[in-house]
């Protein structure tokens, strides 16, 4: 009979972090050398004020009990030491090899909606971010039609956010959407790995969204796709 696999120490830290809505910063290393110690000290310093938001997990990449986690993140042959920041929902929000700075640590903390979008794109999914200026706004018709299209429905996520949500201010700034001037709805179209396909107003059509996706060469995972690859 098969036995259930036992989670490694690092996997248990990740699971606890997710349950407690904390970020997990993995420090992968293959030797306790000066570079590893320098990265460790920077992590400790950078995360000290965020003890309620994050935890550190030290992962010896030569430890066979951590092989599943190392394979999951594909870091077995990566240069080390290496820090990988993981949001509570599992999205990877930061990857730093050799050294890490206080600013990079701070930047690894993203907004809730940004974490959702990053996880979707890391799963090779398209994301339509519907930003509305008023509460209770409905998802734009073009977005509903796009998501219902058989060509896209199995790999498209729709995320809604309020333009005046202070918790999402940083994300909206990155999308170049100003809540002070935003009216009605704006849809930001994102594609993996982290491409802004375009932004669309409430009058946009599904055909316009699809055309932008084709032009960006992100309509599918086929490298020989005829759409949008000329001259690239």
C-alpha positions as CSV (number, residue, x, y, z in Angstrom):
1,X,0.0,0.0,0.0
2,X,1.2,3.5,-0.7
3,X,1.9,5.8,2.2
4,X,1.3,9.5,2.3
5,X,4.4,11.5,1.8
6,X,5.5,13.6,4.8
7,X,5.9,17.3,4.3
8,X,9.5,18.5,4.7
9,X,10.3,21.2,7.2
10,X,10.3,23.9,4.6
11,X,7.0,22.7,3.1
12,X,5.5,22.8,6.6
13,X,6.7,26.4,7.0
14,X,5.1,27.3,3.7
15,X,1.8,25.7,4.7
16,X,1.8,27.5,8.1
17,X,2.5,30.8,6.3
18,X,-0.4,30.3,4.0
19,X,-2.7,29.4,6.8
20,X,-1.6,32.5,8.8
21,X,-1.7,34.8,5.6
22,X,2.1,35.3,5.8
23,X,4.7,35.5,3.2
24,X,7.4,32.9,3.2
25,X,11.0,33.9,2.2
26,X,13.0,30.8,1.3
27,X,16.7,31.1,1.6
28,X,18.1,28.2,-0.6
29,X,21.8,27.5,0.0
30,X,24.5,24.8,-0.6
31,X,27.0,26.0,1.9
32,X,27.2,28.2,4.9
33,X,29.6,30.6,3.3
34,X,30.0,34.3,3.4
35,X,27.4,35.0,0.7
36,X,24.9,32.8,2.5
37,X,25.5,34.6,5.8
38,X,25.3,38.0,4.1
39,X,21.9,37.1,2.5
40,X,20.7,35.7,5.8
41,X,21.6,38.9,7.7
42,X,19.9,41.1,5.1
43,X,16.7,39.0,5.2
44,X,16.6,39.1,9.0
45,X,17.1,42.9,9.0
46,X,14.6,43.5,6.2
47,X,11.9,41.3,7.6
48,X,12.3,42.2,11.3
49,X,9.7,45.0,11.1
50,X,7.4,42.6,9.2
51,X,7.4,39.7,11.7
52,X,3.6,39.6,11.6
53,X,3.6,39.4,7.8
54,X,6.4,37.1,6.9
55,X,8.6,34.2,8.0
56,X,12.0,32.9,6.8
57,X,12.7,29.3,5.9
58,X,16.3,28.1,5.4
59,X,16.6,25.3,2.9
60,X,19.7,23.3,2.4
61,X,19.6,22.4,-1.3
62,X,21.7,19.3,-0.7
63,X,19.2,17.9,1.8
64,X,17.3,15.1,0.1
65,X,14.2,15.6,2.3
66,X,13.7,19.0,0.6
67,X,14.0,17.6,-3.0
68,X,10.2,18.0,-3.6
69,X,10.3,21.7,-2.8
70,X,13.5,22.3,-4.7
71,X,12.0,20.5,-7.8
72,X,8.7,22.4,-7.3
73,X,10.5,25.8,-7.6
74,X,13.1,24.5,-10.1
75,X,16.1,25.8,-8.2
76,X,18.2,22.7,-8.1
77,X,20.7,24.1,-10.6
78,X,20.3,27.8,-9.8
79,X,23.2,29.9,-8.4
80,X,23.1,30.0,-4.7
81,X,22.4,31.5,-2.2
82,X,19.0,32.2,-3.6
83,X,16.0,33.9,-2.0
84,X,12.5,33.2,-3.2
85,X,9.5,35.1,-1.8
86,X,6.1,33.4,-1.8
87,X,2.9,35.2,-1.1
88,X,0.2,33.5,1.1
89,X,-1.7,32.4,-2.0
90,X,1.4,30.7,-3.4
91,X,2.4,33.3,-6.0
92,X,6.2,33.9,-6.3
93,X,6.7,37.6,-5.8
94,X,10.5,37.8,-5.7
95,X,13.5,35.9,-6.8
96,X,17.0,37.1,-5.8
97,X,20.3,35.2,-6.6
98,X,23.6,35.9,-4.9
99,X,22.5,38.8,-2.8
100,X,19.3,40.6,-1.8
101,X,18.7,44.3,-0.8
102,X,16.3,45.8,1.7
103,X,14.4,47.4,-1.2
104,X,14.0,44.1,-3.0
105,X,12.6,42.6,0.2
106,X,10.1,45.4,0.5
107,X,9.1,45.1,-3.2
108,X,8.3,41.4,-2.7
109,X,5.3,42.4,-0.7
110,X,2.5,43.1,-3.2
111,X,-1.2,43.9,-3.0
112,X,-3.8,41.1,-2.7
113,X,-5.0,41.6,-6.2
114,X,-1.5,41.7,-7.6
115,X,-0.7,38.4,-5.9
116,X,-3.8,36.9,-7.4
117,X,-2.8,38.1,-10.9
118,X,0.8,36.9,-10.4
119,X,-0.3,33.4,-9.4
120,X,-2.6,33.2,-12.4
121,X,0.1,34.3,-14.8
122,X,2.6,31.9,-13.2
123,X,0.0,29.2,-14.0
124,X,0.1,30.4,-17.6
125,X,-3.4,31.9,-17.4
126,X,-4.7,35.2,-18.9
127,X,-6.0,37.8,-16.4
128,X,-8.6,40.5,-17.0
129,X,-8.5,43.0,-14.2
130,X,-11.8,44.9,-14.0
131,X,-11.2,48.3,-12.2
132,X,-14.4,50.1,-11.4
133,X,-14.8,53.6,-10.0
134,X,-18.1,52.8,-8.2
135,X,-19.1,50.0,-5.9
136,X,-21.3,47.3,-7.2
137,X,-20.3,47.8,-10.8
138,X,-20.9,44.8,-13.1
139,X,-18.2,43.1,-15.1
140,X,-18.1,44.7,-18.6
141,X,-19.9,42.9,-21.4
142,X,-16.8,42.4,-23.4
143,X,-15.0,40.7,-20.5
144,X,-17.9,38.3,-20.0
145,X,-17.9,37.5,-23.7
146,X,-14.2,37.0,-23.8
147,X,-14.3,34.7,-20.8
148,X,-17.1,32.7,-22.3
149,X,-15.3,32.2,-25.6
150,X,-14.3,28.5,-26.0
151,X,-10.9,29.6,-27.2
152,X,-10.1,31.4,-23.9
153,X,-12.5,30.2,-21.2
154,X,-10.4,27.5,-19.8
155,X,-7.4,29.7,-19.3
156,X,-8.8,33.1,-18.4
157,X,-9.3,34.6,-14.9
158,X,-11.4,37.7,-14.2
159,X,-10.5,39.8,-11.1
160,X,-12.4,42.8,-9.9
161,X,-11.0,45.7,-7.9
162,X,-12.3,49.1,-6.7
163,X,-10.3,52.1,-8.0
164,X,-10.4,53.8,-4.6
165,X,-9.3,50.7,-2.6
166,X,-6.2,52.0,-0.7
167,X,-4.9,48.5,-0.3
168,X,-4.6,48.3,-4.2
169,X,-3.1,51.8,-4.7
170,X,0.4,50.4,-5.6
171,X,-1.0,47.9,-8.1
172,X,-3.2,50.5,-9.8
173,X,-0.2,52.8,-10.0
174,X,1.8,50.1,-11.8
175,X,-1.2,49.7,-14.2
176,X,-1.1,53.5,-14.7
177,X,-4.7,53.8,-13.6
178,X,-5.4,57.0,-11.5
179,X,-8.3,56.6,-9.2
180,X,-8.7,60.3,-9.1
181,X,-9.5,60.5,-12.8
182,X,-10.9,57.0,-13.4
183,X,-14.5,57.0,-14.5
184,X,-16.7,54.0,-15.1
185,X,-14.6,50.9,-15.7
186,X,-11.2,50.1,-17.0
187,X,-10.1,46.6,-17.9
188,X,-6.4,45.8,-17.7
189,X,-5.5,42.7,-19.8
190,X,-2.5,40.8,-18.5
191,X,-0.8,37.7,-20.0
192,X,2.1,35.5,-18.9
193,X,4.8,35.9,-18.0
194,X,3.9,39.5,-17.0
195,X,2.7,41.3,-20.1
196,X,0.2,44.2,-20.1
197,X,-1.6,43.4,-23.3
198,X,-3.7,46.6,-23.1
199,X,-6.2,48.6,-21.3
200,X,-9.8,48.9,-22.4
201,X,-12.7,51.2,-21.5
202,X,-16.3,50.2,-20.9
203,X,-17.2,50.4,-24.6
204,X,-14.5,48.0,-25.7
205,X,-15.5,44.8,-27.6
206,X,-14.4,41.2,-27.2
207,X,-13.0,41.4,-30.8
208,X,-10.7,44.4,-29.7
209,X,-9.4,42.4,-26.7
210,X,-8.7,39.3,-28.9
211,X,-7.0,41.4,-31.5
212,X,-4.7,42.9,-28.8
213,X,-3.9,39.5,-27.5
214,X,-3.0,38.2,-31.0
215,X,-0.9,41.3,-31.6
216,X,1.0,40.7,-28.4
217,X,1.7,37.1,-29.6
218,X,0.0,35.8,-26.4
219,X,-3.1,34.1,-27.8
220,X,-1.8,30.6,-27.1
221,X,1.3,28.7,-26.1
222,X,2.2,27.5,-29.6
223,X,5.6,29.0,-30.6
224,X,4.5,28.6,-34.2
225,X,1.3,30.5,-33.8
226,X,0.6,32.7,-36.9
227,X,-0.7,35.6,-34.8
228,X,1.5,38.4,-33.7
229,X,4.9,36.8,-34.3
230,X,6.0,38.5,-37.5
231,X,9.1,40.6,-37.0
232,X,9.7,39.4,-33.5
